[in-house]
Amino acid sequence: MAITISFNQDTGSISVEDYNFKKIERHKGKSLLDFPKNYIVIDIETTGLDTSIDSIIEIGAIKVVNNSVESTFSSLVKPPALEFDPEFDDCDFLFNSTGQKYYYIDSYITNLTHITNEMLDSAPEPQSVLKEFLDFISNDILVGHNVNFDINFLYDSILKLVNPSYKQVDYDWSDIVTSL
């Protein structure tokens, strides 16, 4: 199983040859080295690490204009429900109207994020949250810790759930590097 990843520094374009040898190209803007005065700090929580099988469960953002907080965005996001698996009983299951068990996230994700299945059960659908988030960020610079992870999830979710023809998410971005 071969995977080839290439990066065009001039355009910020990343190309990936995936498991099926189908080329995927993401146009996500470019990485910035200077820190701007106007930007949006973003952070997401997900059900896992793989954009092809996992989902966003929370989006948070802070819009900064002239180095001052202007506004914020925060929303839980309802992922697809998972059917009960008798071998997997390590979470706070929910019950539908016929008494069948279901869940959105396992206990590991709940412990990591402090988001529960009950909270996600009443969360808005991803399409509406992603549309609101796109309106919020407009065309501003996105900043975050390990932001490439967040950008990839947002990009893929927008293409899959909001607009399959939305081929260009041309936001410049900067990764916040922290040291311990």
Backbone torsions as a table, in degrees:
resi	resn	phi	psi	omega
1	MET	NA	110.4	-176.3
2	ALA	-106.2	139.5	174.7
3	ILE	-128.9	130.8	177.2
4	THR	-119.8	129.2	179.3
5	ILE	-120.9	130.5	176.1
6	SER	-130.2	149.5	-176.4
7	PHE	-129.6	127.5	175.3
8	ASN	-98.7	107.0	-174.2
9	GLN	-65.5	-31.3	-178.9
10	ASP	-68.7	-40.1	-176.1
11	THR	-102.6	-13.8	-176.2
12	GLY	78.0	11.6	-176.6
13	SER	-82.4	135.0	176.3
14	ILE	-114.9	130.1	175.5
15	SER	-113.0	137.3	-179.5
16	VAL	-130.6	129.2	169.1
17	GLU	-93.8	115.3	-173.8
18	ASP	-88.0	-173.0	-175.2
19	TYR	-58.1	-31.0	-179.5
20	ASN	-92.9	10.4	-179.5
21	PHE	60.1	30.8	175.5
22	LYS	-100.3	128.4	-175.9
23	LYS	-75.9	130.8	176.1
24	ILE	-118.1	126.7	178.2
25	GLU	-122.3	127.7	179.6
26	ARG	-109.4	129.1	175.9
27	HIS	-107.0	95.7	-170.4
28	LYS	-117.5	21.7	-176.6
29	GLY	82.0	-166.1	-177.5
30	LYS	-126.2	156.6	177.0
31	SER	-76.4	136.7	-178.8
32	LEU	-106.5	142.0	178.2
33	LEU	-95.2	-30.9	178.1
34	ASP	-87.0	147.5	179.4
35	PHE	-93.1	122.4	-175.5
36	PRO	-79.5	167.5	174.8
37	LYS	-85.8	-26.4	179.8
38	ASN	-117.8	125.5	-176.6
39	TYR	-166.8	172.3	175.5
40	ILE	-127.3	123.8	175.4
41	VAL	-85.5	126.4	-179.2
42	ILE	-121.1	153.3	172.8
43	ASP	-153.6	139.5	176.4
44	ILE	-127.2	158.7	169.7
45	GLU	-118.3	145.4	-176.4
46	THR	-134.4	169.3	177.0
47	THR	-81.5	-7.9	-179.4
48	GLY	178.7	-161.3	-172.5
49	LEU	-105.7	-8.5	-171.8
50	ASP	-105.8	115.9	-177.3
51	THR	-63.9	-21.0	-177.7
52	SER	-81.7	-22.1	-178.4
53	ILE	-125.6	-16.5	-178.1
54	ASP	-101.8	168.3	-173.6
55	SER	-130.9	155.1	172.4
56	ILE	-75.2	134.2	176.7
57	ILE	-116.9	-10.1	176.0
58	GLU	-158.6	140.3	174.3
59	ILE	-126.7	130.8	175.2
60	GLY	-131.9	144.0	179.9
61	ALA	-153.1	148.3	176.2
62	ILE	-127.4	121.3	178.8
63	LYS	-89.6	123.4	-179.6
64	VAL	-114.0	125.3	178.0
65	VAL	-123.9	125.6	-176.5
66	ASN	52.5	43.7	177.4
67	ASN	64.3	19.0	176.5
68	SER	-126.3	142.2	179.0
69	VAL	-66.1	125.5	179.4
70	GLU	-100.9	-43.3	-179.1
71	SER	-161.8	169.0	-179.1
72	THR	-132.2	160.1	175.8
73	PHE	-135.9	132.5	178.2
74	SER	-152.6	128.4	177.4
75	SER	-157.1	138.9	165.3
76	LEU	-74.0	160.4	-179.2
77	VAL	-134.7	126.8	-178.3
78	LYS	-77.7	115.6	176.1
79	PRO	-83.7	172.9	175.3
80	PRO	-62.8	140.2	177.3
81	ALA	-73.2	146.3	178.4
82	LEU	-109.1	140.5	179.7
83	GLU	-75.4	150.5	178.8
84	PHE	-60.0	133.2	175.4
85	ASP	-118.6	117.8	-176.7
86	PRO	-57.9	-26.0	178.8
87	GLU	-79.5	-13.3	-178.2
88	PHE	-119.7	105.8	-178.6
89	ASP	-132.4	33.5	-174.7
90	ASP	-102.9	50.4	176.2
91	CYS	-160.2	173.7	178.7
92	ASP	-87.7	91.5	-177.2
93	PHE	-67.1	153.6	173.5
94	LEU	-111.8	165.3	-179.8
95	PHE	-126.5	133.4	177.1
96	ASN	-82.4	-175.9	-174.7
97	SER	-64.7	-20.7	178.2
98	THR	-97.8	5.7	177.2
99	GLY	88.4	3.9	178.3
100	GLN	-77.1	140.7	178.7
101	LYS	-80.3	144.2	173.0
102	TYR	-151.6	167.6	179.0
103	TYR	-157.2	166.9	177.5
104	TYR	-111.4	-41.0	-176.7
105	ILE	-136.6	155.6	178.6
106	ASP	-89.7	177.2	-176.2
107	SER	-66.1	-28.9	177.9
108	TYR	-60.9	-47.5	179.7
109	ILE	-67.5	-39.3	176.8
110	THR	-60.8	-46.0	179.8
111	ASN	-65.3	-35.3	-179.2
112	LEU	-72.8	-42.5	-172.3
113	THR	-104.5	-17.2	-173.3
114	HIS	65.3	22.1	174.4
115	ILE	-100.0	133.6	-177.0
116	THR	-107.8	163.4	175.0
117	ASN	-59.8	-38.1	179.0
118	GLU	-62.3	-40.9	177.9
119	MET	-63.3	-42.0	-178.3
120	LEU	-71.6	-26.4	-179.3
121	ASP	-62.6	-31.0	-179.9
122	SER	-105.0	8.8	180.0
123	ALA	-74.4	155.4	176.8
124	PRO	-68.3	158.1	178.6
125	GLU	-67.4	149.9	-175.4
126	PRO	-61.2	-35.4	-178.2
127	GLN	-58.5	-47.0	-177.6
128	SER	-69.1	-39.3	179.4
129	VAL	-65.6	-44.3	-179.4
130	LEU	-64.4	-38.6	176.9
131	LYS	-63.3	-44.3	177.9
132	GLU	-62.9	-40.6	-179.9
133	PHE	-64.6	-42.7	177.4
134	LEU	-60.4	-41.0	176.2
135	ASP	-63.1	-40.3	-178.4
136	PHE	-65.0	-45.5	-175.1
137	ILE	-79.7	-17.6	179.2
138	SER	49.4	-120.0	178.7
139	ASN	-123.9	32.4	-176.4
140	ASP	-80.5	165.7	176.7
141	ILE	-75.2	134.2	-179.2
142	LEU	-102.4	135.9	-176.7
143	VAL	-130.3	144.2	176.1
144	GLY	-178.9	169.0	175.3
145	HIS	-82.5	127.4	-175.8
146	ASN	51.5	45.0	-171.5
147	VAL	-65.4	-22.4	178.8
148	ASN	-61.7	-36.8	175.5
149	PHE	-59.9	-49.0	-179.1
150	ASP	-63.4	-44.7	-179.5
151	ILE	-60.0	-44.3	180.0
152	ASN	-60.4	-45.1	179.2
153	PHE	-64.3	-44.6	-179.8
154	LEU	-63.4	-47.0	-179.0
155	TYR	-57.9	-52.1	-177.8
156	ASP	-65.2	-37.6	179.1
157	SER	-67.6	-38.8	177.8
158	ILE	-63.0	-45.9	179.4
159	LEU	-62.9	-41.5	-175.3
160	LYS	-76.8	-40.4	-168.4
161	LEU	-109.2	-24.2	-174.0
162	VAL	-107.7	-52.9	-173.8
163	ASN	-152.9	96.9	-178.6
164	PRO	-59.5	-21.3	179.2
165	SER	-92.6	4.3	-179.1
166	TYR	-79.5	79.8	-171.4
167	LYS	-85.9	-11.7	-176.2
168	GLN	-126.2	109.4	169.7
169	VAL	-107.7	83.5	-168.4
170	ASP	-93.0	67.3	177.7
171	TYR	-105.3	130.4	172.5
172	ASP	-75.9	152.3	-174.6
173	TRP	-146.6	156.5	178.5
174	SER	-138.3	134.0	-179.7
175	ASP	-91.2	131.0	175.8
176	ILE	-84.5	121.0	-178.9
177	VAL	-100.5	129.1	178.6
178	THR	-117.4	153.1	175.0
179	SER	-122.3	146.9	-179.1
180	LEU	-94.4	NA	NA
